[in-house]
Amino acid sequence: MKNTHDALFRTLADPTRRAIFERLCREGELTVGAMTARAGISQPAVSKHLGVLKQAGLVSDRHEGRQTHYSAQLGALAPLMDWTSQMAGFWQSRFDDLEDLLKRMVQ
């Protein structure tokens, strides 16, 4: 499980990859050409980032003739969502303990 988290965090840590993933989430299935048109980077760079996203399971591809269409795989974020929920619970508990301590100190 840790390797899954590490791979997802590492993949999404890059701002260009994160922007590509976010765009696919917002706009749905896109070709490399469509993504390159507004990405501000070259087609080979977009393709390389898509390869990393695909390897992490964050995007899937579908071939149609000479074009490849990419789409976001939101289910791949489940391990990060679980981890975030666990961390939120951990910190909420710590803040509750701190609040109790501060109340006792004031009394």
Secondary structure by P-SEA (a helix, b strand, c coil): caaaaaaaaaaaccaaaaaaaaaaaacccccaaaaaacccccaaaaaaaaaaaaaaccbbbbbcccbbbbbbccccaaaaaaaaaaaaaaaaaaaaaaaaaaaaaac
